[in-house]
Amino acid sequence: MALGDQIREAFGNSTGLQDEILAAIRGDHKLGALFDGIASYTISQQNIIKEQENIIKDLTERSGSVVDSTGNPSKKRKLEHGDDESIEQDRDLWRSGSYSTVKELSFTIPQRKKLTLELGDATAGLRARHPVTNAVEFGVKWSQVQHVVCLPLPEKAQPQHAFCIFPTQNLGIMAANGIAEVPDQISWTVPDTKAKPGTFSDDIKTVSDESIKTVMVRVLNKQLETQKLQVIEPQDDEVSGKAPKAQSKGQNTGHVKAHQGNKEGFLFFLPTGIVWAFKKPLIFFAFDAIDSISYSSIVQRTFSLNIETRVAEAGDELKNFEFSIIDQAEFPGIDGYIKRHGLADASMAEQRRAKKLNINGNRAEKGAEDDDGPGELEKAAIEAEKAAANDENEDDEEDDENFDPGSEGESEGEGTSEEEEGSNRSDFGANGEEEE
């Protein structure tokens, strides 16, 4: 692009300024390079602004969000329902109070990008802002949150944790079709290291040796108090399988690797439910939603875990989730967990649904003592051993009937029936040598 054209593009809104710049260049050609650089920089900044405006427009259209001057993520509602007043109430709710901030968090759900997390007071919620455009990308009210979990990320060289927000009616068990305005699941990850200066806003007090994860759990627990919730984390004694796990030092073993269809992920066995992560959608199987758990596809090295759910919002329709290719070495820990929480017996499902915990993060009572009897996988193994033993006995009986000492060293199929009959009459003497 010629210098004159570039200057006109950069300063197109000011004809007088263009003329002055061009006149200065004609008077001193050395100024050409300077004004060329200024024009190039101005054009690049204008392009960035246009791109940001397009991003905001696209996000608004896709999410149906009403992003006003304060960045409130209020959902658009159908005007025929007469909900204009509700929109204003939502905006007022998100405007109220102050927000604590955590900068440069790596979000993975619903969008994979670095954003700033804002934590509002008890009447608001949490939301994520774009660090450049300052637009609110997504958010959820505290009153819409049903579970918050903090999970270690397996198979990472450096310890990391993922925080997962499960809104009401979006636990991953049933589709949200037909349900108006179901908030997205939200997940972000943090390294298990100390926070860099400026990561947390000044109102969040930190201790010098505290990790980002520890501070985050404390802040979330404080915000969740009014909802009688707290952050749920895996416990070492919930599941302790024997399969080797590639994990960071200091992480517990409250998870197993599994597959759901062609998706590889992890099952986390928590004090109040089972979580499938980290593929979308995340799934939270709360104890009160589980009808029964059973085993299938039991082979020499792996087995499948079947979780059958019954959710009132879905009309109590039973739905089965199969998680396959689980290492056999994980069975004792999983089976102990299932027995301890009474999850195998469908007859206890109503009792589990009736027993709601006051605070989701508190450990449920252990309940009945572990049953000393074998679990389903153990029963299957015992039956397989019995069947194998019976097969061996039958083979032994057949061998006794067809045993031919003279056939040793001969290839299979050699010899005649007459020779076999002769051998059965005894071809050997008392000393074990063949008689002449």
C-alpha positions in Angstrom: 0.0 0.0 0.0 1.3 3.4 -1.0 2.2 5.8 1.8 -0.5 8.3 0.8 -3.2 5.5 0.7 -2.1 4.2 4.1 -2.3 7.6 5.7 -5.7 8.2 4.2 -6.9 4.8 5.6 -5.5 5.5 9.0 -6.8 9.0 9.3 -9.8 8.8 6.9 -12.1 10.6 9.4 -9.9 13.7 9.4 -9.1 15.2 6.0 -7.3 18.1 7.5 -4.9 15.9 9.4 -4.2 13.9 6.3 -3.3 17.0 4.4 -1.0 18.3 7.2 0.8 14.9 7.4 1.3 14.7 3.6 2.5 18.4 3.5 5.1 17.7 6.3 6.4 14.6 4.4 6.8 16.7 1.2 8.8 19.2 3.2 11.0 16.6 4.8 11.1 13.2 3.1 12.7 11.7 6.2 9.4 12.0 8.0 7.8 9.5 5.6 9.1 6.5 7.5 7.9 8.0 10.8 4.4 8.7 9.6 4.2 5.4 7.8 4.9 3.6 11.1 2.3 5.7 12.9 -0.3 4.9 10.2 0.4 1.2 10.3 0.0 1.1 14.1 -3.2 3.1 13.9 -4.7 0.7 11.3 -3.8 -2.4 13.3 -5.5 -1.0 16.4 -8.6 -0.2 14.4 -8.7 -3.8 13.1 -8.4 -5.1 16.7 -11.3 -2.9 17.8 -13.4 -4.2 14.9 -12.6 -7.8 15.7 -13.6 -7.3 19.4 -16.9 -5.7 18.3 -17.5 -8.7 16.1 -16.7 -11.1 18.9 -19.1 -9.4 21.3 -21.8 -9.4 18.6 -21.3 -13.0 17.8 -21.3 -14.1 21.5 -24.5 -12.0 22.1 -26.3 -13.7 19.2 -25.1 -17.2 20.1 -25.8 -17.1 23.8 -28.9 -14.9 23.7 -27.3 -12.7 26.4 -28.3 -9.1 26.9 -24.8 -7.5 27.6 -25.6 -4.1 28.9 -23.2 -1.3 30.0 -22.4 -3.2 33.3 -21.8 -6.5 31.5 -24.8 -8.4 33.1 -25.3 -11.8 31.5 -29.1 -11.5 31.5 -30.8 -14.0 29.2 -33.2 -12.8 26.6 -36.7 -14.0 27.2 -39.6 -14.3 24.8 -41.6 -11.1 25.0 -44.9 -13.0 24.6 -44.4 -14.5 28.0 -44.4 -10.9 29.4 -41.0 -11.3 31.2 -39.6 -7.8 30.6 -39.7 -7.2 34.4 -37.8 -10.4 35.0 -35.0 -9.2 32.8 -34.7 -6.0 34.7 -34.7 -8.0 38.0 -31.8 -10.1 36.7 -29.9 -7.1 35.7 -30.4 -5.5 39.1 -29.3 -8.8 40.8 -26.0 -8.9 38.8 -25.4 -5.2 39.5 -25.8 -5.5 43.2 -22.8 -5.9 45.6 -19.2 -6.1 44.8 -17.2 -8.8 43.0 -14.0 -10.5 43.9 -11.8 -11.4 40.9 -9.4 -14.1 39.9 -7.4 -13.3 36.8 -6.1 -15.4 34.0 -7.9 -18.7 34.7 -7.9 -21.4 32.1 -11.5 -22.2 31.4 -12.3 -25.5 29.5 -16.2 -25.5 29.7 -18.3 -24.0 28.2 -15.4 -22.3 26.3 -11.7 -23.1 26.1 -9.9 -19.8 26.8 -8.3 -17.6 29.5 -10.8 -15.4 31.3 -11.2 -13.4 34.5 -13.5 -15.0 37.1 -15.7 -12.7 39.1 -17.4 -13.9 42.3 -20.4 -11.9 43.4 -22.0 -11.8 46.8 -24.7 -14.2 48.0 -27.4 -12.5 46.0 -25.5 -12.6 42.7 -23.3 -15.4 41.3 -20.1 -16.1 39.5 -19.3 -15.0 35.9 -16.4 -14.9 33.5 -15.2 -11.8 31.7 -13.0 -11.4 28.6 -9.8 -9.8 29.8 -9.6 -7.5 26.7 -13.2 -6.7 25.7 -14.4 -6.9 29.3 -17.6 -8.6 28.0 -19.3 -11.2 30.2 -18.9 -14.5 28.4 -21.1 -16.7 30.7 -22.2 -16.9 34.3 -24.5 -18.6 36.8 -26.4 -17.4 39.9 -25.5 -19.0 43.2 -29.1 -19.9 43.6 -28.8 -22.0 40.4 -25.8 -24.0 41.6 -26.4 -27.6 42.7 -22.9 -29.0 43.1 -19.3 -27.7 43.0 -16.5 -30.1 42.9 -12.7 -29.8 42.9 -10.9 -32.7 41.1 -7.2 -33.5 40.6 -6.2 -33.7 37.0 -4.7 -37.2 36.5 -1.7 -37.9 34.4 -0.2 -34.4 34.6 3.5 -33.8 35.2 2.7 -31.0 37.5 -0.3 -31.1 40.0 -3.4 -29.3 38.7 -7.0 -29.2 39.8 -10.2 -28.6 38.0 -13.2 -26.8 39.5 -16.5 -27.9 38.1 -19.8 -26.1 38.6 -23.0 -28.2 38.1 -26.1 -26.0 37.8 -29.5 -27.3 38.8 -31.1 -29.3 35.9 -27.7 -29.6 34.2 -26.0 -32.5 35.9 -25.4 -34.2 32.6 -27.8 -37.1 33.4 -30.7 -35.8 31.3 -30.8 -33.6 28.3 -31.9 -30.0 28.9 -34.2 -30.0 25.9 -37.4 -28.1 26.6 -36.1 -26.6 29.8 -35.9 -22.8 29.6 -32.7 -21.1 30.4 -30.6 -23.9 31.8 -27.1 -22.4 32.7 -24.0 -24.0 31.2 -21.8 -26.2 33.2 -18.6 -24.3 34.0 -15.1 -25.7 34.5 -11.7 -24.1 34.9 -8.3 -25.4 36.0 -5.6 -24.1 38.3 -2.0 -25.2 39.0 -1.3 -26.5 42.5 1.2 -23.6 43.0 1.3 -20.3 44.8 -0.6 -17.5 43.2 1.3 -14.9 41.3 1.0 -11.3 42.5 -2.2 -9.7 41.2 -4.0 -13.0 40.6 -6.6 -12.4 43.3 -8.2 -9.1 44.0 -7.2 -7.2 47.2 -10.3 -8.3 49.1 -9.3 -11.9 48.9 -6.8 -12.5 51.7 -4.1 -15.0 51.1 -1.4 -16.6 53.2 2.1 -16.6 51.7 2.4 -20.4 51.3 -1.2 -21.0 50.2 -1.8 -22.5 46.7 -4.3 -21.1 44.2 -6.4 -24.2 44.7 -6.6 -23.8 48.5 -7.5 -20.1 48.3 -10.1 -20.9 45.6 -11.8 -23.6 47.7 -12.0 -21.3 50.7 -13.5 -18.4 48.7 -16.1 -20.6 47.0 -17.1 -22.2 50.3 -17.7 -18.8 51.8 -19.9 -17.8 48.8 -21.8 -21.1 48.9 -22.7 -20.9 52.6 -26.1 -19.3 52.0 -27.0 -22.2 49.6 -25.9 -24.8 52.2 -23.3 -26.1 49.8 -19.6 -26.5 49.8 -16.9 -27.6 47.5 -16.7 -31.5 47.2 -13.3 -33.1 46.9 -12.2 -36.8 46.6 -11.3 -38.6 49.8 -8.5 -41.0 50.0 -10.5 -43.7 51.7 -13.4 -43.7 49.3 -11.8 -45.8 46.5 -8.4 -47.4 46.8 -7.8 -49.6 43.8 -4.6 -51.5 43.0 -4.2 -50.5 39.4 -1.1 -48.3 38.9 -2.0 -44.6 38.2 0.1 -42.0 36.4 -0.5 -39.1 38.7 1.2 -36.2 40.4 2.9 -36.6 43.7 0.5 -35.9 46.6 -2.7 -36.7 44.6 -5.1 -39.2 46.1 -6.4 -42.3 44.2 -10.1 -41.5 44.3 -10.5 -42.0 40.5 -10.3 -44.7 37.9 -9.8 -44.5 34.1 -12.8 -45.6 32.0 -14.5 -45.2 28.6 -18.0 -44.0 27.8 -18.5 -45.1 24.2 -15.4 -43.9 22.4 -14.6 -41.1 25.0 -11.8 -41.8 27.4 -12.2 -40.1 30.8 -12.2 -40.6 34.6 -14.7 -41.6 37.2 -14.3 -39.9 40.5 -15.9 -41.5 43.5 -16.8 -38.7 45.9 -18.5 -38.7 49.4 -21.9 -37.7 47.9 -21.8 -39.0 44.3 -19.8 -40.1 41.3 -18.5 -37.7 38.7 -17.6 -38.5 35.1 -14.9 -36.0 33.7 -13.4 -34.3 31.8 -15.3 -34.8 28.5 -18.4 -32.7 27.7 -20.9 -33.0 29.2 -19.6 -33.6 32.7 -21.9 -35.9 34.7 -22.7 -35.8 38.4 -24.4 -39.0 39.7 -25.7 -37.9 43.1 -26.6 -40.8 45.4 -30.3 -39.8 45.4 -30.3 -40.1 41.5 -28.8 -43.5 41.4 -31.2 -46.4 41.1 -28.6 -49.2 41.1 -25.1 -50.0 40.0 -24.0 -53.3 38.4 -21.2 -54.9 36.5 -21.0 -56.3 33.0 -18.6 -57.3 30.2 -16.4 -59.0 32.7 -13.2 -60.4 31.0 -9.8 -61.3 32.2 -8.4 -57.8 32.7 -11.3 -55.4 32.5 -15.0 -54.9 33.3 -17.8 -52.4 32.8 -19.6 -50.4 35.4 -23.3 -49.7 34.7 -25.0 -46.8 36.6 -28.8 -46.7 36.3 -30.4 -43.4 37.2 -33.9 -42.3 37.9 -34.5 -38.5 38.0 -37.8 -37.0 39.0 -37.4 -34.1 36.5 -37.3 -36.8 33.7 -40.5 -38.4 34.8 -38.7 -41.1 36.9 -37.5 -42.7 33.6 -34.7 -45.1 34.1 -31.5 -44.3 32.1 -28.4 -46.5 32.0 -24.8 -45.2 31.7 -22.1 -47.8 30.9 -18.5 -47.1 31.6 -16.2 -49.7 30.1 -12.6 -51.0 30.0 -12.0 -50.5 33.7 -9.0 -52.3 35.0 -9.8 -55.4 37.1 -7.4 -54.2 39.7 -9.8 -51.3 40.5 -12.6 -53.6 41.4 -12.0 -54.1 45.1 -12.0 -50.3 45.7 -15.1 -49.7 43.5 -17.0 -52.6 45.0 -16.2 -51.5 48.5 -17.5 -47.9 47.7 -20.7 -49.3 46.2 -21.4 -51.6 49.2 -20.5 -48.9 51.7 -23.0 -46.4 50.2 -25.6 -49.1 49.4 -25.7 -48.3 45.7 -26.0 -51.8 44.2 -29.5 -52.5 45.5 -32.3 -50.8 43.6 -34.7 -51.4 46.5 -32.7 -48.9 48.5 -33.1 -46.2 45.8 -36.2 -44.6 47.4 -34.4 -44.5 50.7 -31.4 -42.7 49.1 -33.7 -40.2 47.4 -35.5 -39.5 50.7 -32.2 -38.9 52.5 -31.0 -35.5 51.3 -27.8 -34.1 52.8 -28.0 -30.7 54.4 -24.6 -29.7 53.1 -23.5 -31.5 49.9 -19.8 -31.6 50.8 -20.4 -33.2 54.2 -19.5 -36.9 54.2 -22.6 -39.1 54.4 -22.8 -41.5 57.3 -21.2 -44.8 56.5 -24.5 -46.6 57.1 -24.5 -50.3 57.4 -21.2 -52.1 57.8 -19.6 -53.5 54.7 -21.1 -56.8 53.7 -18.6 -59.6 54.0 -20.3 -61.4 51.1 -18.8 -61.3 47.7 -19.8 -58.6 45.2 -21.1 -59.2 41.8 -17.7 -59.3 40.1 -16.4 -61.6 42.8 -19.4 -63.9 42.3 -18.8 -64.0 38.6 -15.2 -64.8 39.2 -16.1 -67.6 41.6 -18.6 -69.0 39.1 -16.0 -68.9 36.4 -13.5 -70.8 38.7 -16.2 -73.4 39.4 -16.9 -73.8 35.7 -13.2 -74.1 35.0 -12.8 -76.7 37.7 -15.8 -78.7 36.3 -14.3 -78.6 32.9 -11.0 -79.8 34.3 -12.7 -82.7 36.1 -14.5 -83.7 32.9 -11.3 -83.5 31.0 -9.6 -85.7 33.6 -12.4 -88.3 33.3 -12.0 -88.3 29.6 -8.3 -88.6 29.9 -8.6 -91.6 32.2 -11.0 -93.3 29.8 -8.7 -92.6 26.8 -5.4 -92.8 28.5 -2.8 -94.6 26.3 0.7 -94.9 27.8 2.0 -96.2 24.5 1.0 -93.0 22.8 3.7 -90.9 24.6 6.0 -89.3 22.2 3.8 -90.2 19.2 2.1 -87.5 17.2 -1.6 -87.0 17.8 -3.8 -89.2 15.7 -1.2 -92.0 15.3 -2.1 -95.6 16.4 -5.2 -97.7 15.8 -8.2 -98.6 17.9 -6.7 -102.1 18.2 -3.5 -100.7 19.6 -5.6 -98.6 22.1 -7.5 -101.6 23.2 -4.3 -103.5 23.6 -2.9 -100.7 25.7 -6.0 -100.7 27.9 -5.5 -104.4 28.6 -2.0 -103.5 29.9 1.2 -103.6 27.8 3.5 -102.8 30.7 5.0 -105.1 33.3 5.3 -104.6 36.9 8.7 -102.8 36.6 7.2 -100.3 34.2 9.2 -101.8 31.3 7.4 -102.9 28.2 7.0 -106.7 28.1 8.4 -108.6 25.1 
